[in-house]
Amino acid sequence: MRETEHEAETGKRPLGVGMVGYSFMGAAHSQGWRTVGRVFDLPLRPVLSAVCGRDGAAVRAAADRLGWAAAETDWRALVARDDVDIIDICTPGDSHAEIAIAALDAGKHVLCEKPLANTVEEAEAMAEAAERARARGQVAMVGFNYRRVPALALARQMIADGRLGTLRHVRLTYLQDWLVDPGFPLTWRLRKDRAGSGALGDLGAHIVDLAQFLAGEPVAGVSALTETFVRERPLLDGVSSGLTGEGSTATGQVTVDDAAVFTGRFPSGALASFEATRFAAGRKNALRLELNGSNGSLAFDLERLNELSFHDHTEPATSSGFRRILVTEPGHPYLEAWWPPGHGLGYEHTFVHQAHDLLHAIATGEQPEPSFAAGLSVQRVLAAVEESAAKNSVYTLVAATPVTV
Ligand code: SOE
């Protein structure tokens, strides 16, 4: 992207961003790109060059609403633009691999929403393309934004510093309830051909990535159960979903999981448990975790994301217990750029931090995390969960006992 006089004076090199997709994640990423330069002092200034979507009128309206200078209806034209240096992929998983590999091969940096892909094979091809691009000085990152909650970045630092001692338990749940109503229509997230999987890839991907991020090691093995509670749902509009004729009121098959429950083991011997569901009535976006070690425990609840609970087991039992760390000090991750202590951040700030970390990596030539290789590692855990659940092999039936419990 060409530099203006002003940019030459401020020393902030402009970097053009091109975003594919403009729904929930597109809006969240746009917030990150618009805000990052106003909060963090970086040698690069992101320019929202163009946003892309198939529906011309809708994407032009989105460009206006979200602050993008132009609109494209073909992602290939977006990748070809000279004023785009970063391709930001905010589409359903079935298009991640094609767009990311083309963008990397065209010399662009890439940010790709999670999960990295719909299959391990796609994720492997993406990781290989990212490796090739790395040699050319390009970076690629996956949008596991919860790593950038300051409280969770602090948790990782504390664990790495040994504050928990040897990890024994890694326990995460991610609970939502937007599918409890059987009348909720068959959207793309409920179709395997579009989303790859259901709660497992959407919510489970986050907690698998966080487990590995916090533990500092990959999950080595899993045993799993998955379930689809509501197997048939009304079609949004037959034509738009491509499944039936104009204005159909027919139903369609749900082809993904509604919930996944699985255990895991780390190479260090620590045990993990995971639960991802869209049927936890009353839970809106409840990502919760607790890690227990030989010297203490950490606990976190996304619905109270400025807080981290810490128990130091090395303290005398008569005065120890979980205490709340309010993660708003300038010495906490990312917080120096924001408000004075106690003023708190929210969900959207994780996308500002994500934009910061990507731009910082481009400016310094470092590899940002999570890399596509980290995204592939998560994809392999998701595939193992699906394989274990399909085999049902590790699920041992308990002999029936004629008793009222
Ligand atoms: C699912 O509804 C969802 O939007 C996920 O796709 C996001 O990754 C998560 O951050 C919020 O919930």
Boltz pocket constraint, residues with backbone or C-beta under 6 A from the ligand:
constraints:
  - pocket:
      binder: B
      contacts: [[A, 24], [A, 114], [A, 176], [A, 202], [A, 203], [A, 285]]
      max_distance: 6.0
